């Protein structure tokens, strides 16, 4: 990668949620380390309409705190598209996600269809399992989309790519 090129990261909703997760101090600490680097402009960050739809379901005062933090980073908002919705459905049909995880599938599909992201960051374990990512890679190849990595923030920060 060119030294001047920033990594392009798609955040699902778990990322800002774990900024304020005292029941999981390990994840909270890793998320804050990532967030500080985001505030410094180290990465290009992408979120989506879906991200905000899910985020707004959170209770106050946590919701307000998350929005305060989002105001401290620069991000681009992607819109949910028919193409992404269809790709997400294909991930489910092929077994990468169960039907009740449709939004998780859509987060990945949005990052893939837009072609702007290098990685999806999520604390959802089922998104980062190796067999899930293998199915996603297979579907992407079949439909001529580029591959994408899906990592938990601690793995990303430690450089533990698959």
SULGI-V93646 format. One record per residue. N is the residue number from 1. SS is DSSP state (H for helix, E for strand, - for the rest). D_FIRST is the distance of its C-alpha to the first C-alpha in Angstrom with 2 decimals. Layout:
n	ss	d_first
N	SS	D_FIRST
N	SS	D_FIRST
This chain:
n	ss	d_first
1	-	0.00
2	-	3.81
3	-	6.25
4	-	8.39
5	-	6.81
6	-	8.80
7	-	8.83
8	E	11.71
9	E	14.54
10	E	17.91
11	E	20.79
12	-	23.97
13	-	27.19
14	H	27.21
15	H	24.68
16	H	27.07
17	H	29.99
18	H	28.98
19	H	28.93
20	H	32.69
21	-	33.46
22	H	35.76
23	H	36.74
24	H	33.23
25	H	32.47
26	H	29.62
27	H	27.75
28	H	28.86
29	H	27.55
30	H	24.05
31	H	24.03
32	H	25.15
33	H	22.43
34	H	19.84
35	H	21.99
36	H	22.15
37	H	18.40
38	H	18.66
39	H	21.59
40	-	19.63
41	-	17.25
42	-	14.15
43	-	13.23
44	E	14.28
45	E	17.16
46	E	19.05
47	E	22.54
48	E	25.31
49	H	29.01
50	H	29.52
51	H	27.90
52	H	30.56
53	H	33.33
54	H	32.78
55	H	32.33
56	-	35.62
57	-	37.47
58	-	37.01
59	-	40.01
60	-	40.66
61	-	40.06
62	H	36.73
63	H	35.78
64	H	36.44
65	H	34.38
66	H	31.36
67	H	31.75
68	H	32.08
69	H	28.70
70	H	27.08
71	-	28.49
72	-	26.46
73	-	23.00
74	-	21.56
75	E	20.91
76	E	21.31
77	E	24.02
78	E	23.84
79	-	27.19
80	-	28.50
81	-	29.01
82	H	31.21
83	H	28.30
84	H	26.65
85	H	30.12
86	H	30.71
87	H	27.47
88	H	28.33
89	H	31.78
90	H	30.43
91	H	28.47
92	H	31.84
93	H	33.81
94	-	31.65
95	-	32.08
96	-	28.71
97	-	30.61
98	-	34.32
99	H	35.94
100	H	36.49
101	H	32.71
102	H	32.31
103	H	30.56
104	H	27.95
105	H	27.41
106	H	27.22
107	H	24.54
108	H	22.22
109	H	23.43
110	H	22.82
111	H	19.12
112	H	18.96
113	H	21.31
114	H	19.76
115	-	16.41
116	-	14.75
117	-	13.70
118	-	11.12
119	E	13.79
120	E	17.51
121	E	18.96
122	-	22.63
123	-	25.37
124	-	27.21
125	H	27.45
126	H	28.31
127	H	25.01
128	H	23.01
129	-	25.30
130	H	23.88
131	H	26.49
132	H	25.79
133	H	22.08
134	H	23.17
135	H	25.59
136	H	23.13
137	H	20.74
138	H	23.89
139	H	25.10
140	H	21.84
141	H	21.80
142	H	25.50
143	-	25.07
144	-	22.02
145	-	19.64
146	-	16.07
147	-	15.78
148	-	15.11
149	E	15.16
150	E	18.15
151	E	18.45
152	-	20.95
153	H	19.88
154	H	20.97
155	H	18.90
156	H	15.77
157	H	16.67
158	-	17.42
159	-	14.19
160	-	16.51
161	-	14.60
162	-	16.75
